[in-house]
Amino acid sequence: MNVNNPAVKRIMGELKELTKGARPDDFFVAAPMEDNLFEWHFSIRGPAGTPFEGGVYHGKIMLPAEYPFKPPSITLLTPNGRFEVGKKICLSVSAHHPEHWQPAWGIRTIITALIAFMPTKADGALAGLDYTDDERRELAARSRAWVCPSCSAKMSEAIPCPPASSSSASGPPAPPPAVPAELRFSDEPPASAGAPSGGGAPSGGASAPAASAHAAEAGARTAERREQPDACGCGSAHEPAERPVEPAAPATPQPQSQPQPQPQPQPQPQPPRRRQPEAAGVPGLVWALALAILALLVRKLLRFADSA
């Protein structure tokens, strides 16, 4: 394993973050296989208040060699009634939609989005299922006896998950993890702008300029996604059931452009004047001589008349 490989460095960093930040109330656990750092196995807790409550579901994430610049593929291995077993799931964070993928996303973002998408309808998405609520509850009860044949993970020991009856008797169910802010494909303002987003994003200490910059960037990404065609034609099947929305990006004033001077028309060159041809016949010099002779004759005639 080349530790200088950018993908390996990124994966090792995410593994350290997930291991260090693990808590008993986490909704999932995830770790790479011992012999393959690019194959991750995870176990998720069924979202509370849904037919999946009380179930524990196992799956795997296959990271590409170009990770994090290319999206991974996601597969669920436990029967659940929402996604087909052993087939690559079509989500906005999966390899089916590279046009939506962002290198800032990671394992935590992917699994958090998967949990948020579980209560949604399949709506014809690839590897999507629309089982009834009763069938999903039955599969949730059976899921705790499932054992992964690849990593030998036992769902009964993977995540502490109390039965649905005891959790409802002790109080209201815990809310599912919040959808990461970068997965909200809407430009409407959220109900509470100060509510922190889930998915492992750092909370607190964010300044107002940083929040405004994040909102502007999210708005630009939203417009770009809407212009791009859906690669698999699944449409709204990739959006979570309850998705907080991003504020619209503030409009930036456009600088006023200075009036451009109008170009002056260039004078057109005049064609050279052609000399008018002289009258046909005797040249001008001959006419002058003839007039002079005529004048002399008239003068002589006048003298002769005077002498007579």
QUIMO-V321437 format. One record per residue. N is the residue number from 1. RES is the residue in one small letter. BURIAL is + if it has 9 or more other C-alpha atoms within 8 Angstrom, else -. Layout:
BEGIN
N&RES&BURIAL, N&RES&BURIAL
END
This chain:
BEGIN
1&m&-, 2&n&-, 3&v&-, 4&n&-, 5&n&-, 6&p&-, 7&a&+, 8&v&+, 9&k&+, 10&r&+, 11&i&+, 12&m&-, 13&g&-, 14&e&+, 15&l&+, 16&k&-, 17&e&-, 18&l&+, 19&t&-, 20&k&-, 21&g&-, 22&a&-, 23&r&-, 24&p&-, 25&d&-, 26&d&-, 27&f&+, 28&f&+, 29&v&+, 30&a&+, 31&a&-, 32&p&+, 33&m&+, 34&e&-, 35&d&-, 36&n&-, 37&l&+, 38&f&+, 39&e&+, 40&w&+, 41&h&+, 42&f&+, 43&s&+, 44&i&+, 45&r&+, 46&g&+, 47&p&+, 48&a&+, 49&g&-, 50&t&-, 51&p&+, 52&f&+, 53&e&+, 54&g&+, 55&g&+, 56&v&+, 57&y&+, 58&h&+, 59&g&+, 60&k&+, 61&i&+, 62&m&+, 63&l&+, 64&p&+, 65&a&-, 66&e&-, 67&y&+, 68&p&+, 69&f&-, 70&k&+, 71&p&+, 72&p&+, 73&s&+, 74&i&+, 75&t&+, 76&l&+, 77&l&+, 78&t&+, 79&p&+, 80&n&+, 81&g&+, 82&r&+, 83&f&+, 84&e&+, 85&v&+, 86&g&-, 87&k&-, 88&k&+, 89&i&+, 90&c&+, 91&l&+, 92&s&+, 93&v&+, 94&s&+, 95&a&+, 96&h&+, 97&h&+, 98&p&+, 99&e&-, 100&h&-, 101&w&+, 102&q&-, 103&p&+, 104&a&-, 105&w&+, 106&g&+, 107&i&-, 108&r&+, 109&t&+, 110&i&+, 111&i&+, 112&t&+, 113&a&+, 114&l&-, 115&i&+, 116&a&+, 117&f&+, 118&m&-, 119&p&+, 120&t&+, 121&k&-, 122&a&+, 123&d&-, 124&g&-, 125&a&+, 126&l&+, 127&a&+, 128&g&+, 129&l&+, 130&d&-, 131&y&-, 132&t&-, 133&d&-, 134&d&-, 135&e&+, 136&r&+, 137&r&+, 138&e&-, 139&l&+, 140&a&+, 141&a&+, 142&r&+, 143&s&+, 144&r&+, 145&a&-, 146&w&+, 147&v&-, 148&c&+, 149&p&-, 150&s&-, 151&c&-, 152&s&-, 153&a&+, 154&k&+, 155&m&+, 156&s&+, 157&e&-, 158&a&+, 159&i&+, 160&p&-, 161&c&-, 162&p&-, 163&p&-, 164&a&-, 165&s&-, 166&s&-, 167&s&+, 168&s&+, 169&a&-, 170&s&-, 171&g&-, 172&p&-, 173&p&-, 174&a&-, 175&p&-, 176&p&+, 177&p&+, 178&a&+, 179&v&+, 180&p&+, 181&a&+, 182&e&-, 183&l&-, 184&r&+, 185&f&+, 186&s&-, 187&d&+, 188&e&-, 189&p&+, 190&p&+, 191&a&-, 192&s&-, 193&a&-, 194&g&-, 195&a&-, 196&p&-, 197&s&+, 198&g&+, 199&g&+, 200&g&-, 201&a&-, 202&p&-, 203&s&-, 204&g&-, 205&g&-, 206&a&-, 207&s&-, 208&a&-, 209&p&-, 210&a&-, 211&a&+, 212&s&-, 213&a&-, 214&h&-, 215&a&+, 216&a&+, 217&e&+, 218&a&+, 219&g&+, 220&a&+, 221&r&-, 222&t&+, 223&a&-, 224&e&-, 225&r&+, 226&r&-, 227&e&-, 228&q&-, 229&p&-, 230&d&-, 231&a&-, 232&c&-, 233&g&-, 234&c&+, 235&g&-, 236&s&-, 237&a&+, 238&h&+, 239&e&+, 240&p&+, 241&a&-, 242&e&-, 243&r&-, 244&p&+, 245&v&+, 246&e&+, 247&p&+, 248&a&+, 249&a&+, 250&p&-, 251&a&-, 252&t&-, 253&p&-, 254&q&-, 255&p&-, 256&q&-, 257&s&-, 258&q&-, 259&p&-, 260&q&-, 261&p&-, 262&q&-, 263&p&-, 264&q&-, 265&p&-, 266&q&-, 267&p&-, 268&q&-, 269&p&-, 270&q&-, 271&p&-, 272&p&-, 273&r&-, 274&r&-, 275&r&-, 276&q&-, 277&p&-, 278&e&-, 279&a&-, 280&a&-, 281&g&-, 282&v&-, 283&p&-, 284&g&-, 285&l&-, 286&v&-, 287&w&+, 288&a&-, 289&l&-, 290&a&-, 291&l&-, 292&a&-, 293&i&-, 294&l&-, 295&a&-, 296&l&-, 297&l&-, 298&v&-, 299&r&-, 300&k&-, 301&l&-, 302&l&-, 303&r&-, 304&f&-, 305&a&-, 306&d&-, 307&s&-, 308&a&-
END
